[in-house]
Amino acid sequence: MARKPKSADPNYKVIAENRRARFDYAIEDDLECGVILTGSEVKSLRENTSNIAESYAAVEDGELWLVNSYIAPYERAMFPHEERRRRKLLVSKRELARLWNVTQRQGMTLVPLVMYFNHKGIAKLKIGIAKGKKTVDKRETEAKRDWNRQKQRLLKQGS
């Protein structure tokens, strides 16, 4: 039996996206990891009230943490959560060792790209292993994108 595409799945839902990450960083690899959340955080995420634009991931004391992510408080919660608390991310030991190696030895950054509910309804976070771009690189990327847009317009007019 073939699986349905993610867009047709009622449980799959993008919660927050860091659109600026691909502009500020050259993303070399990405990985999916789980997030440890409290009940009120999950309820709040179901209402699309979160932001991962200013957050980052870090390996500290043999654990992976999501730092400075924002999940709005849930109004009807009996036990409310802290909005910008550090949240533990779940990865395998092998992945954790690789991430530590990449960040400490190679000077890369762990940037959250997308937070979403997967097809099972479980909150996941896609992290990009990235290297920061300099201003010149950003201009070059923008020039390439503009040229490709202009090229598509010219091709469309020529047809």
N, C-alpha and C positions, 0 to 999 in steps of 0.2 A: 504494500500500500504506500503510495507516494505521499509525502508530507505537503501540506498546503503552504503557499508562500507566506512569509511573515506578515505582509500587508493584509492578507485575508484573515489572519488569526486574530480572534477578538481579544486574546490576552496580551499580545505583543503591543507595546505602547512606549514611545519615546517620552521620557520624563523631562530631561534637560540635556542640552547640547552645548558644547563649548565651540562655537563657530570661529572664534578668534584664534584657537589653537593652531589651525593649519596655516594661518597667516603669520603668526609669531614664531612658529617652530617648524623645523624640517623633521617630519615624523618618519622614522625608519622602520618601526615595527609596532604592532599593537597586540594587546591581549585582553581577554575577558576575565573579570574576577567578580566574586560575590561580595556583598556588602552586609555587615552586621548592623541591623537597624532595630529600633524599638517599635512597639505597636503604633504609637501616635505618629512616628516618622513615616511608616508605611501608609497610614491613612492620609497623611498630608501629601505624600508623593502621588497617591491616586488622584488627588485634586490638582496635580501639576503645579505645585508651589515650591519649586526648588531652583537653585542656581549653582552651577559648577564652574562658572567662567573664571573666578578668581582663586580656584582651589588647585591643589597639587597633591601628588602622592609621594610618600617618603618611606624608606626602609629604616626602621629604628628598633634596636634591641631584638632583632630577628623576627620582626613583624612588619607588615605593610599597612600603612595608615593613609586615610584620605583626610587632608588637612584643609580647613577653611571653606568647606562646602556649606551651603546654606539650604536648610529645609525649614520652611515656615512652620510656626507652631499650629497645631490642630486645635481649633476652638473648643470642640466637644470632648477633648481628652480629659480623662480622670487624672492621669499622671502625665503631665506635659514634658516635652523633651527640650534640651538645650539646642538652640538654633544652629550654632556654629561649632558644635563639638567635633572632636576627632573621631572618625569612624574607622573601624578595623576592616581591612579588605582581606578576602579569602583567596589565596593562591596555593599551589602545591609547593613543597619544600624546594624542589628543583627550580621552579619559576622564581621563587623568592631569592635563591642563591644567584640566579642569573641577573635578576633585577638589582641586587646589591652590587654585583660585579660591574654592571653597566653604569650605575650611578656613581659609585665610589672610585672606580679605576678609570673609566672612560669619560667621565664628566657629563653624562647624559642627564636628562630631566624626565620625570614621569608626569605626564600631563593627562588629566581626565578628558576624554573626548565626548562620550555619550553615556548618559545614565538612562536605563530603560527597564521595563518589565519584559522578560523573555516569554516564550510561548507557554511556559508553565505558570506564568504569573509571578515569577521570582525576580526581585530587583537585582540587576547586574550593572556593572560599570566597565566600560571599555577604556583602557588606559593606553596611551601612546608613549613609546620610548622615543624621545625627541632630542634634537640638538637645537639650541636657540639660533635664530637667524639674526644676522646683522641688518642694518638699515639698507645697505646696498642689495642684499639678497631679497629683501622684501620688495624693493623697487623693481628688481629684475622679474620676480614672480608676477607682480602686478602688470608689468609691461607685456609679458608673455600672454597673460590672460586677456588683456585688452586687444592684443594682436589677433589672438584666436577668435575673439568675438567679431572683430572687424572682418577677418577672413571669411567667417561664416556668413556675415551680411553680404559681402561681395559675391560669394558663391550663390547665395539665394537670389540676388538681383540678376545675376548672369543667366540663371535658368529660365 
